[in-house]
Amino acid sequence: MEFSGRVVLVTGSGQGIGRAIAEGFALKGAQVFTVSRTASTGEETVSLIRAAGGEGCFHQGDLQTREAAQKCVKAAVDKYGGLDVLVHNAGVFPFVGIEELGDADLELTLSVNLKTAFWLAQAAIPWLRKSEHGRLLFTSSVTGPRVAMPGLTHYAASKAGLNGFIRSAALEFAKYGVTVNGVEPGLIHTPAMANLGDEANSERMRANIPLKRLGEPREIAAAMMYLASRDAGFVTGQTIVVDGGALLPENPEALLW
């Protein structure tokens, strides 16, 4: 997987999965345009990229509006002269039940996780269609499309909608040679995951994964880079589950086999 000369835009790249995606592409020669709502973490990602000999720059953006999405695409094109790969990784998941869910949390979740997919695609497609290997990529989730969790119904709905977007957009953009795909992470060792509980809770989560560990952000990045590669040029409208086999057991007792 070699991306020399290609321009890659990664949203939500201030930490965790997004940072790993940005660093992974830069390590393989891409010019990486990082987007994060927090300046300090976004700038740290770029510093890490440059320290490793890569090329990257940072754009501060809170992707809750069409205007913000348009600005980050325009800034990437202004900086590097074009766009080859767009990875929408930014996402939010306020933990709240349906009965307590307010309009603000619902709108935030749907805007960042789902609506922004439309806004970014609309802004990016004129540039991606000019690329020899145009790619639209999305970080989805196993929560929503495949499994459910109480307290995250709004998040699940946004990710299930995102998977529907991926499939339909793949058909619309195939005429341009632009592929549209996504990755569905399971439980990944990120700062956001660490906020969900203590070590005992982490141990319980690991116990329910056949590989007996949480995934690493770099493993999601590897799947993204495959989908962006020339070798994946005939793959579109698909999502790759990266979850350590967590979806496989019919029930937890199977893990005692």
Secondary structure, DSSP 8 states (H G I E B T S, - for coil): ---TT-EEEEES-SSHHHHHHHHHHHHTT-EEEEEES-HHHHHHHHHHHHHTT-EEEEEE---SSHHHHHHHHHHHHHHHS--SEEEE---------GGG--HHHHHHHHIIIIIHHHHHHHHHHHHHTTSTT-EEEEE--SBTTTB--TT-HHHHHHHHHHHHHHHHHHHHHGGGT-EEEEEEE-SB-SHHHHTT--HHHHHHHHHTSTTSS-B-HHHHHHHHHHHHSGGGTT--SEEEEESTTTT--SSGGGGG-
